[in-house]
Amino acid sequence: MLLLHRHRNDSVVIHKDGEPDNPIVVRVCEVLPTGDVTLGFIGDNYKVIRQEIYSAEPLNKRGDELDKNERRSTNEKQYGGYYS
């Protein structure tokens, strides 16, 4: 894992080896006093989604797989919008 210290409006450029013309840019848009950070993603032909949506099997707070009722509730929250 690469750890970087970035400030507001600083960016990181990511591309596949040998494909520098097809990058994805991750920009720090906002840093709040609470420590929360807002990131912006720029890149053609990329689908950017939150990790909790990407994961095939969501986990509960204990780290266990969700049961059927918990999964339904979690999916409704996750797919309700990008900011839920």
C-alpha positions in Angstrom: 0.0 0.0 0.0 1.2 3.5 -0.9 0.4 6.1 1.7 0.5 9.8 0.6 0.0 13.1 2.4 -2.1 15.3 0.2 -3.6 18.8 0.6 -6.8 20.3 -0.8 -6.8 20.3 -4.6 -3.8 18.0 -4.7 -4.2 15.0 -7.0 -2.9 11.5 -7.6 -2.8 10.1 -11.1 -3.2 6.3 -11.6 -2.8 4.4 -14.9 -2.0 0.9 -16.0 1.5 0.0 -16.9 2.1 1.0 -20.6 -1.2 3.0 -20.8 -0.3 6.5 -19.5 -2.9 8.1 -21.9 -5.8 6.5 -20.0 -5.4 7.7 -16.4 -7.7 8.1 -13.5 -7.2 11.2 -11.4 -8.1 11.2 -7.7 -8.3 14.8 -6.3 -8.7 15.9 -2.7 -11.6 18.3 -3.0 -12.2 19.1 0.7 -10.7 18.4 4.1 -12.9 19.0 7.1 -11.7 19.7 10.7 -13.3 16.4 11.7 -10.8 14.6 9.5 -13.3 13.7 6.8 -12.0 14.1 3.3 -14.0 14.6 0.1 -12.4 13.0 -3.0 -13.1 13.6 -6.7 -12.5 11.0 -9.4 -11.8 11.9 -13.0 -11.3 9.2 -15.7 -12.9 8.0 -18.9 -13.9 4.3 -19.2 -13.7 3.8 -15.4 -16.5 2.9 -13.1 -15.9 4.2 -9.6 -18.0 2.8 -6.7 -17.7 2.6 -3.0 -16.0 -0.5 -1.5 -19.1 -1.5 0.4 -21.1 -1.7 -2.8 -18.2 -3.5 -4.7 -17.9 -6.2 -2.1 -19.9 -9.3 -3.0 -20.8 -10.2 0.5 -21.4 -7.2 2.9 -20.3 -7.7 6.5 -21.9 -6.6 9.7 -20.2 -4.6 12.4 -18.8 -7.8 13.9 -17.2 -8.7 10.6 -19.6 -11.6 10.0 -21.6 -12.1 6.8 -25.0 -10.5 7.0 -28.1 -12.7 7.3 -30.9 -12.3 4.7 -32.8 -9.5 6.5 -29.6 -7.6 7.3 -28.5 -7.9 3.7 -31.8 -6.5 2.3 -31.6 -3.5 4.7 -28.0 -2.8 3.8 -28.6 -3.1 0.1 -31.5 -0.6 0.2 -29.2 1.9 2.0 -26.2 1.2 -0.3 -28.1 1.5 -3.6 -30.2 4.4 -2.5 -27.6 6.9 -3.8 -24.0 7.6 -3.8 -24.2 9.7 -0.7 -26.1 7.4 1.6 
